Amino acid sequence: MRHPGVLCAVALLLATCDPFGSSSAAAASLQETTSLKSIAAALDDSAAIRAAKAGSGPDANAPSLLPVPVFEHALPSGSFTLSADTRIVTNGSADLTAAVSYLRGIVGKSTGFTLPAANGRDDVRHENFIVLDVDASRQGALGQEGYTLVSGKLGVVIRAATAHGVYMGIQTLLQLLPNAVYSTSQQVGVWSAPGVVIADWPRYAYRGAMLDVSRRFFTVAQVKHYIDEITLLKINTLHLHLADDQGWRIAISALPSLTAIGASTQSGSTLSSFPTVPARPWYYTADDYRGIVRYAADRSITVVPEIDGPSHVSAAQASLANLNCSNTALQPYSGFDGPGLSLLCLTDPAHLANMRSYLGTVLSSLAGMTAGPYVHVGGDETPTGITPAEYGDYVSAATGTVTAAGKTPIGWHQIGSAKIPAGTLLEYWGDDTDRATIGTATQSTDVQDAVSGIAQGAKFIFSPADHAYLDMKYSQLTPWGLLWEGYTSVQKSYSWDPTTELSSTDGSINLLPARQIAGLEAPLWSDRTYVGSTALPDNNTVWATQQVYADYMAFPRMASMAEIGWSKLSSHDWTAFQQRLITQGQRWDAFGVAFYRSPEIAWK
Ligand code: TNX
């Protein structure tokens, strides 16, 4: 399909088709341009936005981008070449400092170019610029994270309503450049991006990744590395599972025992028995955590902290005696048992008061350290003995503290069974077995909890365990991870959709209105990060490093999640996705991501 309007609109970048009459006039008008405003105003990308809104997808010959953008049209007449002279032009109307230093950081390492800021007339004459333009009036057309990108001979122009949108455009620009741009050491090359016009925005606002740092501690550097990896795919949320049976990972100054005792264990090891003394204890100080939050924010990622409960709480029960009915602290737990292992004492007024005081302290200090709008309160897998009233007491204390701290609660979908505040988000981890019960006389408990949440107006984040759980093995050959949902191939991770997870298999019943879908999240649990993980480990067991485990399990399946979360449903296509993954694999190779080379894909 041809888009002549678009071609003409980008005449300034191409100097071929000229809306002002002749290409030389266009070139001249650029030479005289002294401000970003006039460059941006002269570049009319509205035709691209119109084409995107009208449902035009990417051209067949457009460059391979992942997630695939809403609209992308290859421009035949010339590519942009990044060089030591390329200048960055911004208008300073929004804070682009983080986005610009991110771009300089990635490009600087691989190309050695510094991309200095332009300063007026002289630099624009270079005809070699990257314009980053924030214009709030484009909010209606592009939303929070949308952007347009035009590249041509003279430069690249990225325009958005917010700095987040510009940042997403920068991620796209990196994908347009040669894969070696992701290299962390200097490379020689011709750094060209093809001529293209793109109009793009996400399908869902919440596109998350979860890291279980409780069962296996990830250092600050390892968490930052994971952030660096997920941001390449336009993931915008990092959920940290900070407390579970096997470990407590965040310092709460008013309750020092939570880390002094609760952080001394992980699945399969205790600090005292650990073969080498770790350089750092197995928790984040408040400064560590704030540093992670800042690092993420500089990459347009919101951190969501989670304190699980009223089950998955052994680490807290080992640290604080008054959470237990016996008033005795439990032994720290470093085993491998899962569901229903632990429960706070919720059976009498004194212990309910202890629980409320504990949550009040922990969740409000965590809210205070968190820049983003959410705190996750857990709520999954309680033991069978608990009554709905006890569970409701916990959920009400947890969500009440979060809302009182000015944040929005998120919980695993089970909290939908209790009374939850308006605006609560539910993270749904049901699977196709649950789906098969929708509309039958025996809807599964997971579906019932979801239905109760839907009726209370909750919004949903989808993490279906049979598609989105990154700790599930890909195949019999996967050395680590779990298997309770069966094997999750790359194709299976790509073969689902948020709009049908809560509808009957035949599609006749849909429980969840589309407006109550916030997005999706890919959890990476860390229960079993060792070779031979279908059995318990012993002294000879070989453990994966955190980074090897995360890279292998999350990539390429994170790309499936990213594309389902960002791209239009109509562009969803396994065959085309496989092709995009081949290119993405080369980017990962350059960036140093030790992804799993699944035989489903013809990797280069
Ligand atoms: C279930 S699903 C869990 C986690 C485990 C995971 C292992 C959910 C909210 N809880 O505690 O780590 O399975 O796959």
Residues whose N, C-alpha, C, O or C-beta is under 5 A from the ligand:
A	BS01	TNX	D380 W412 W429 D471 L482 W525 D527
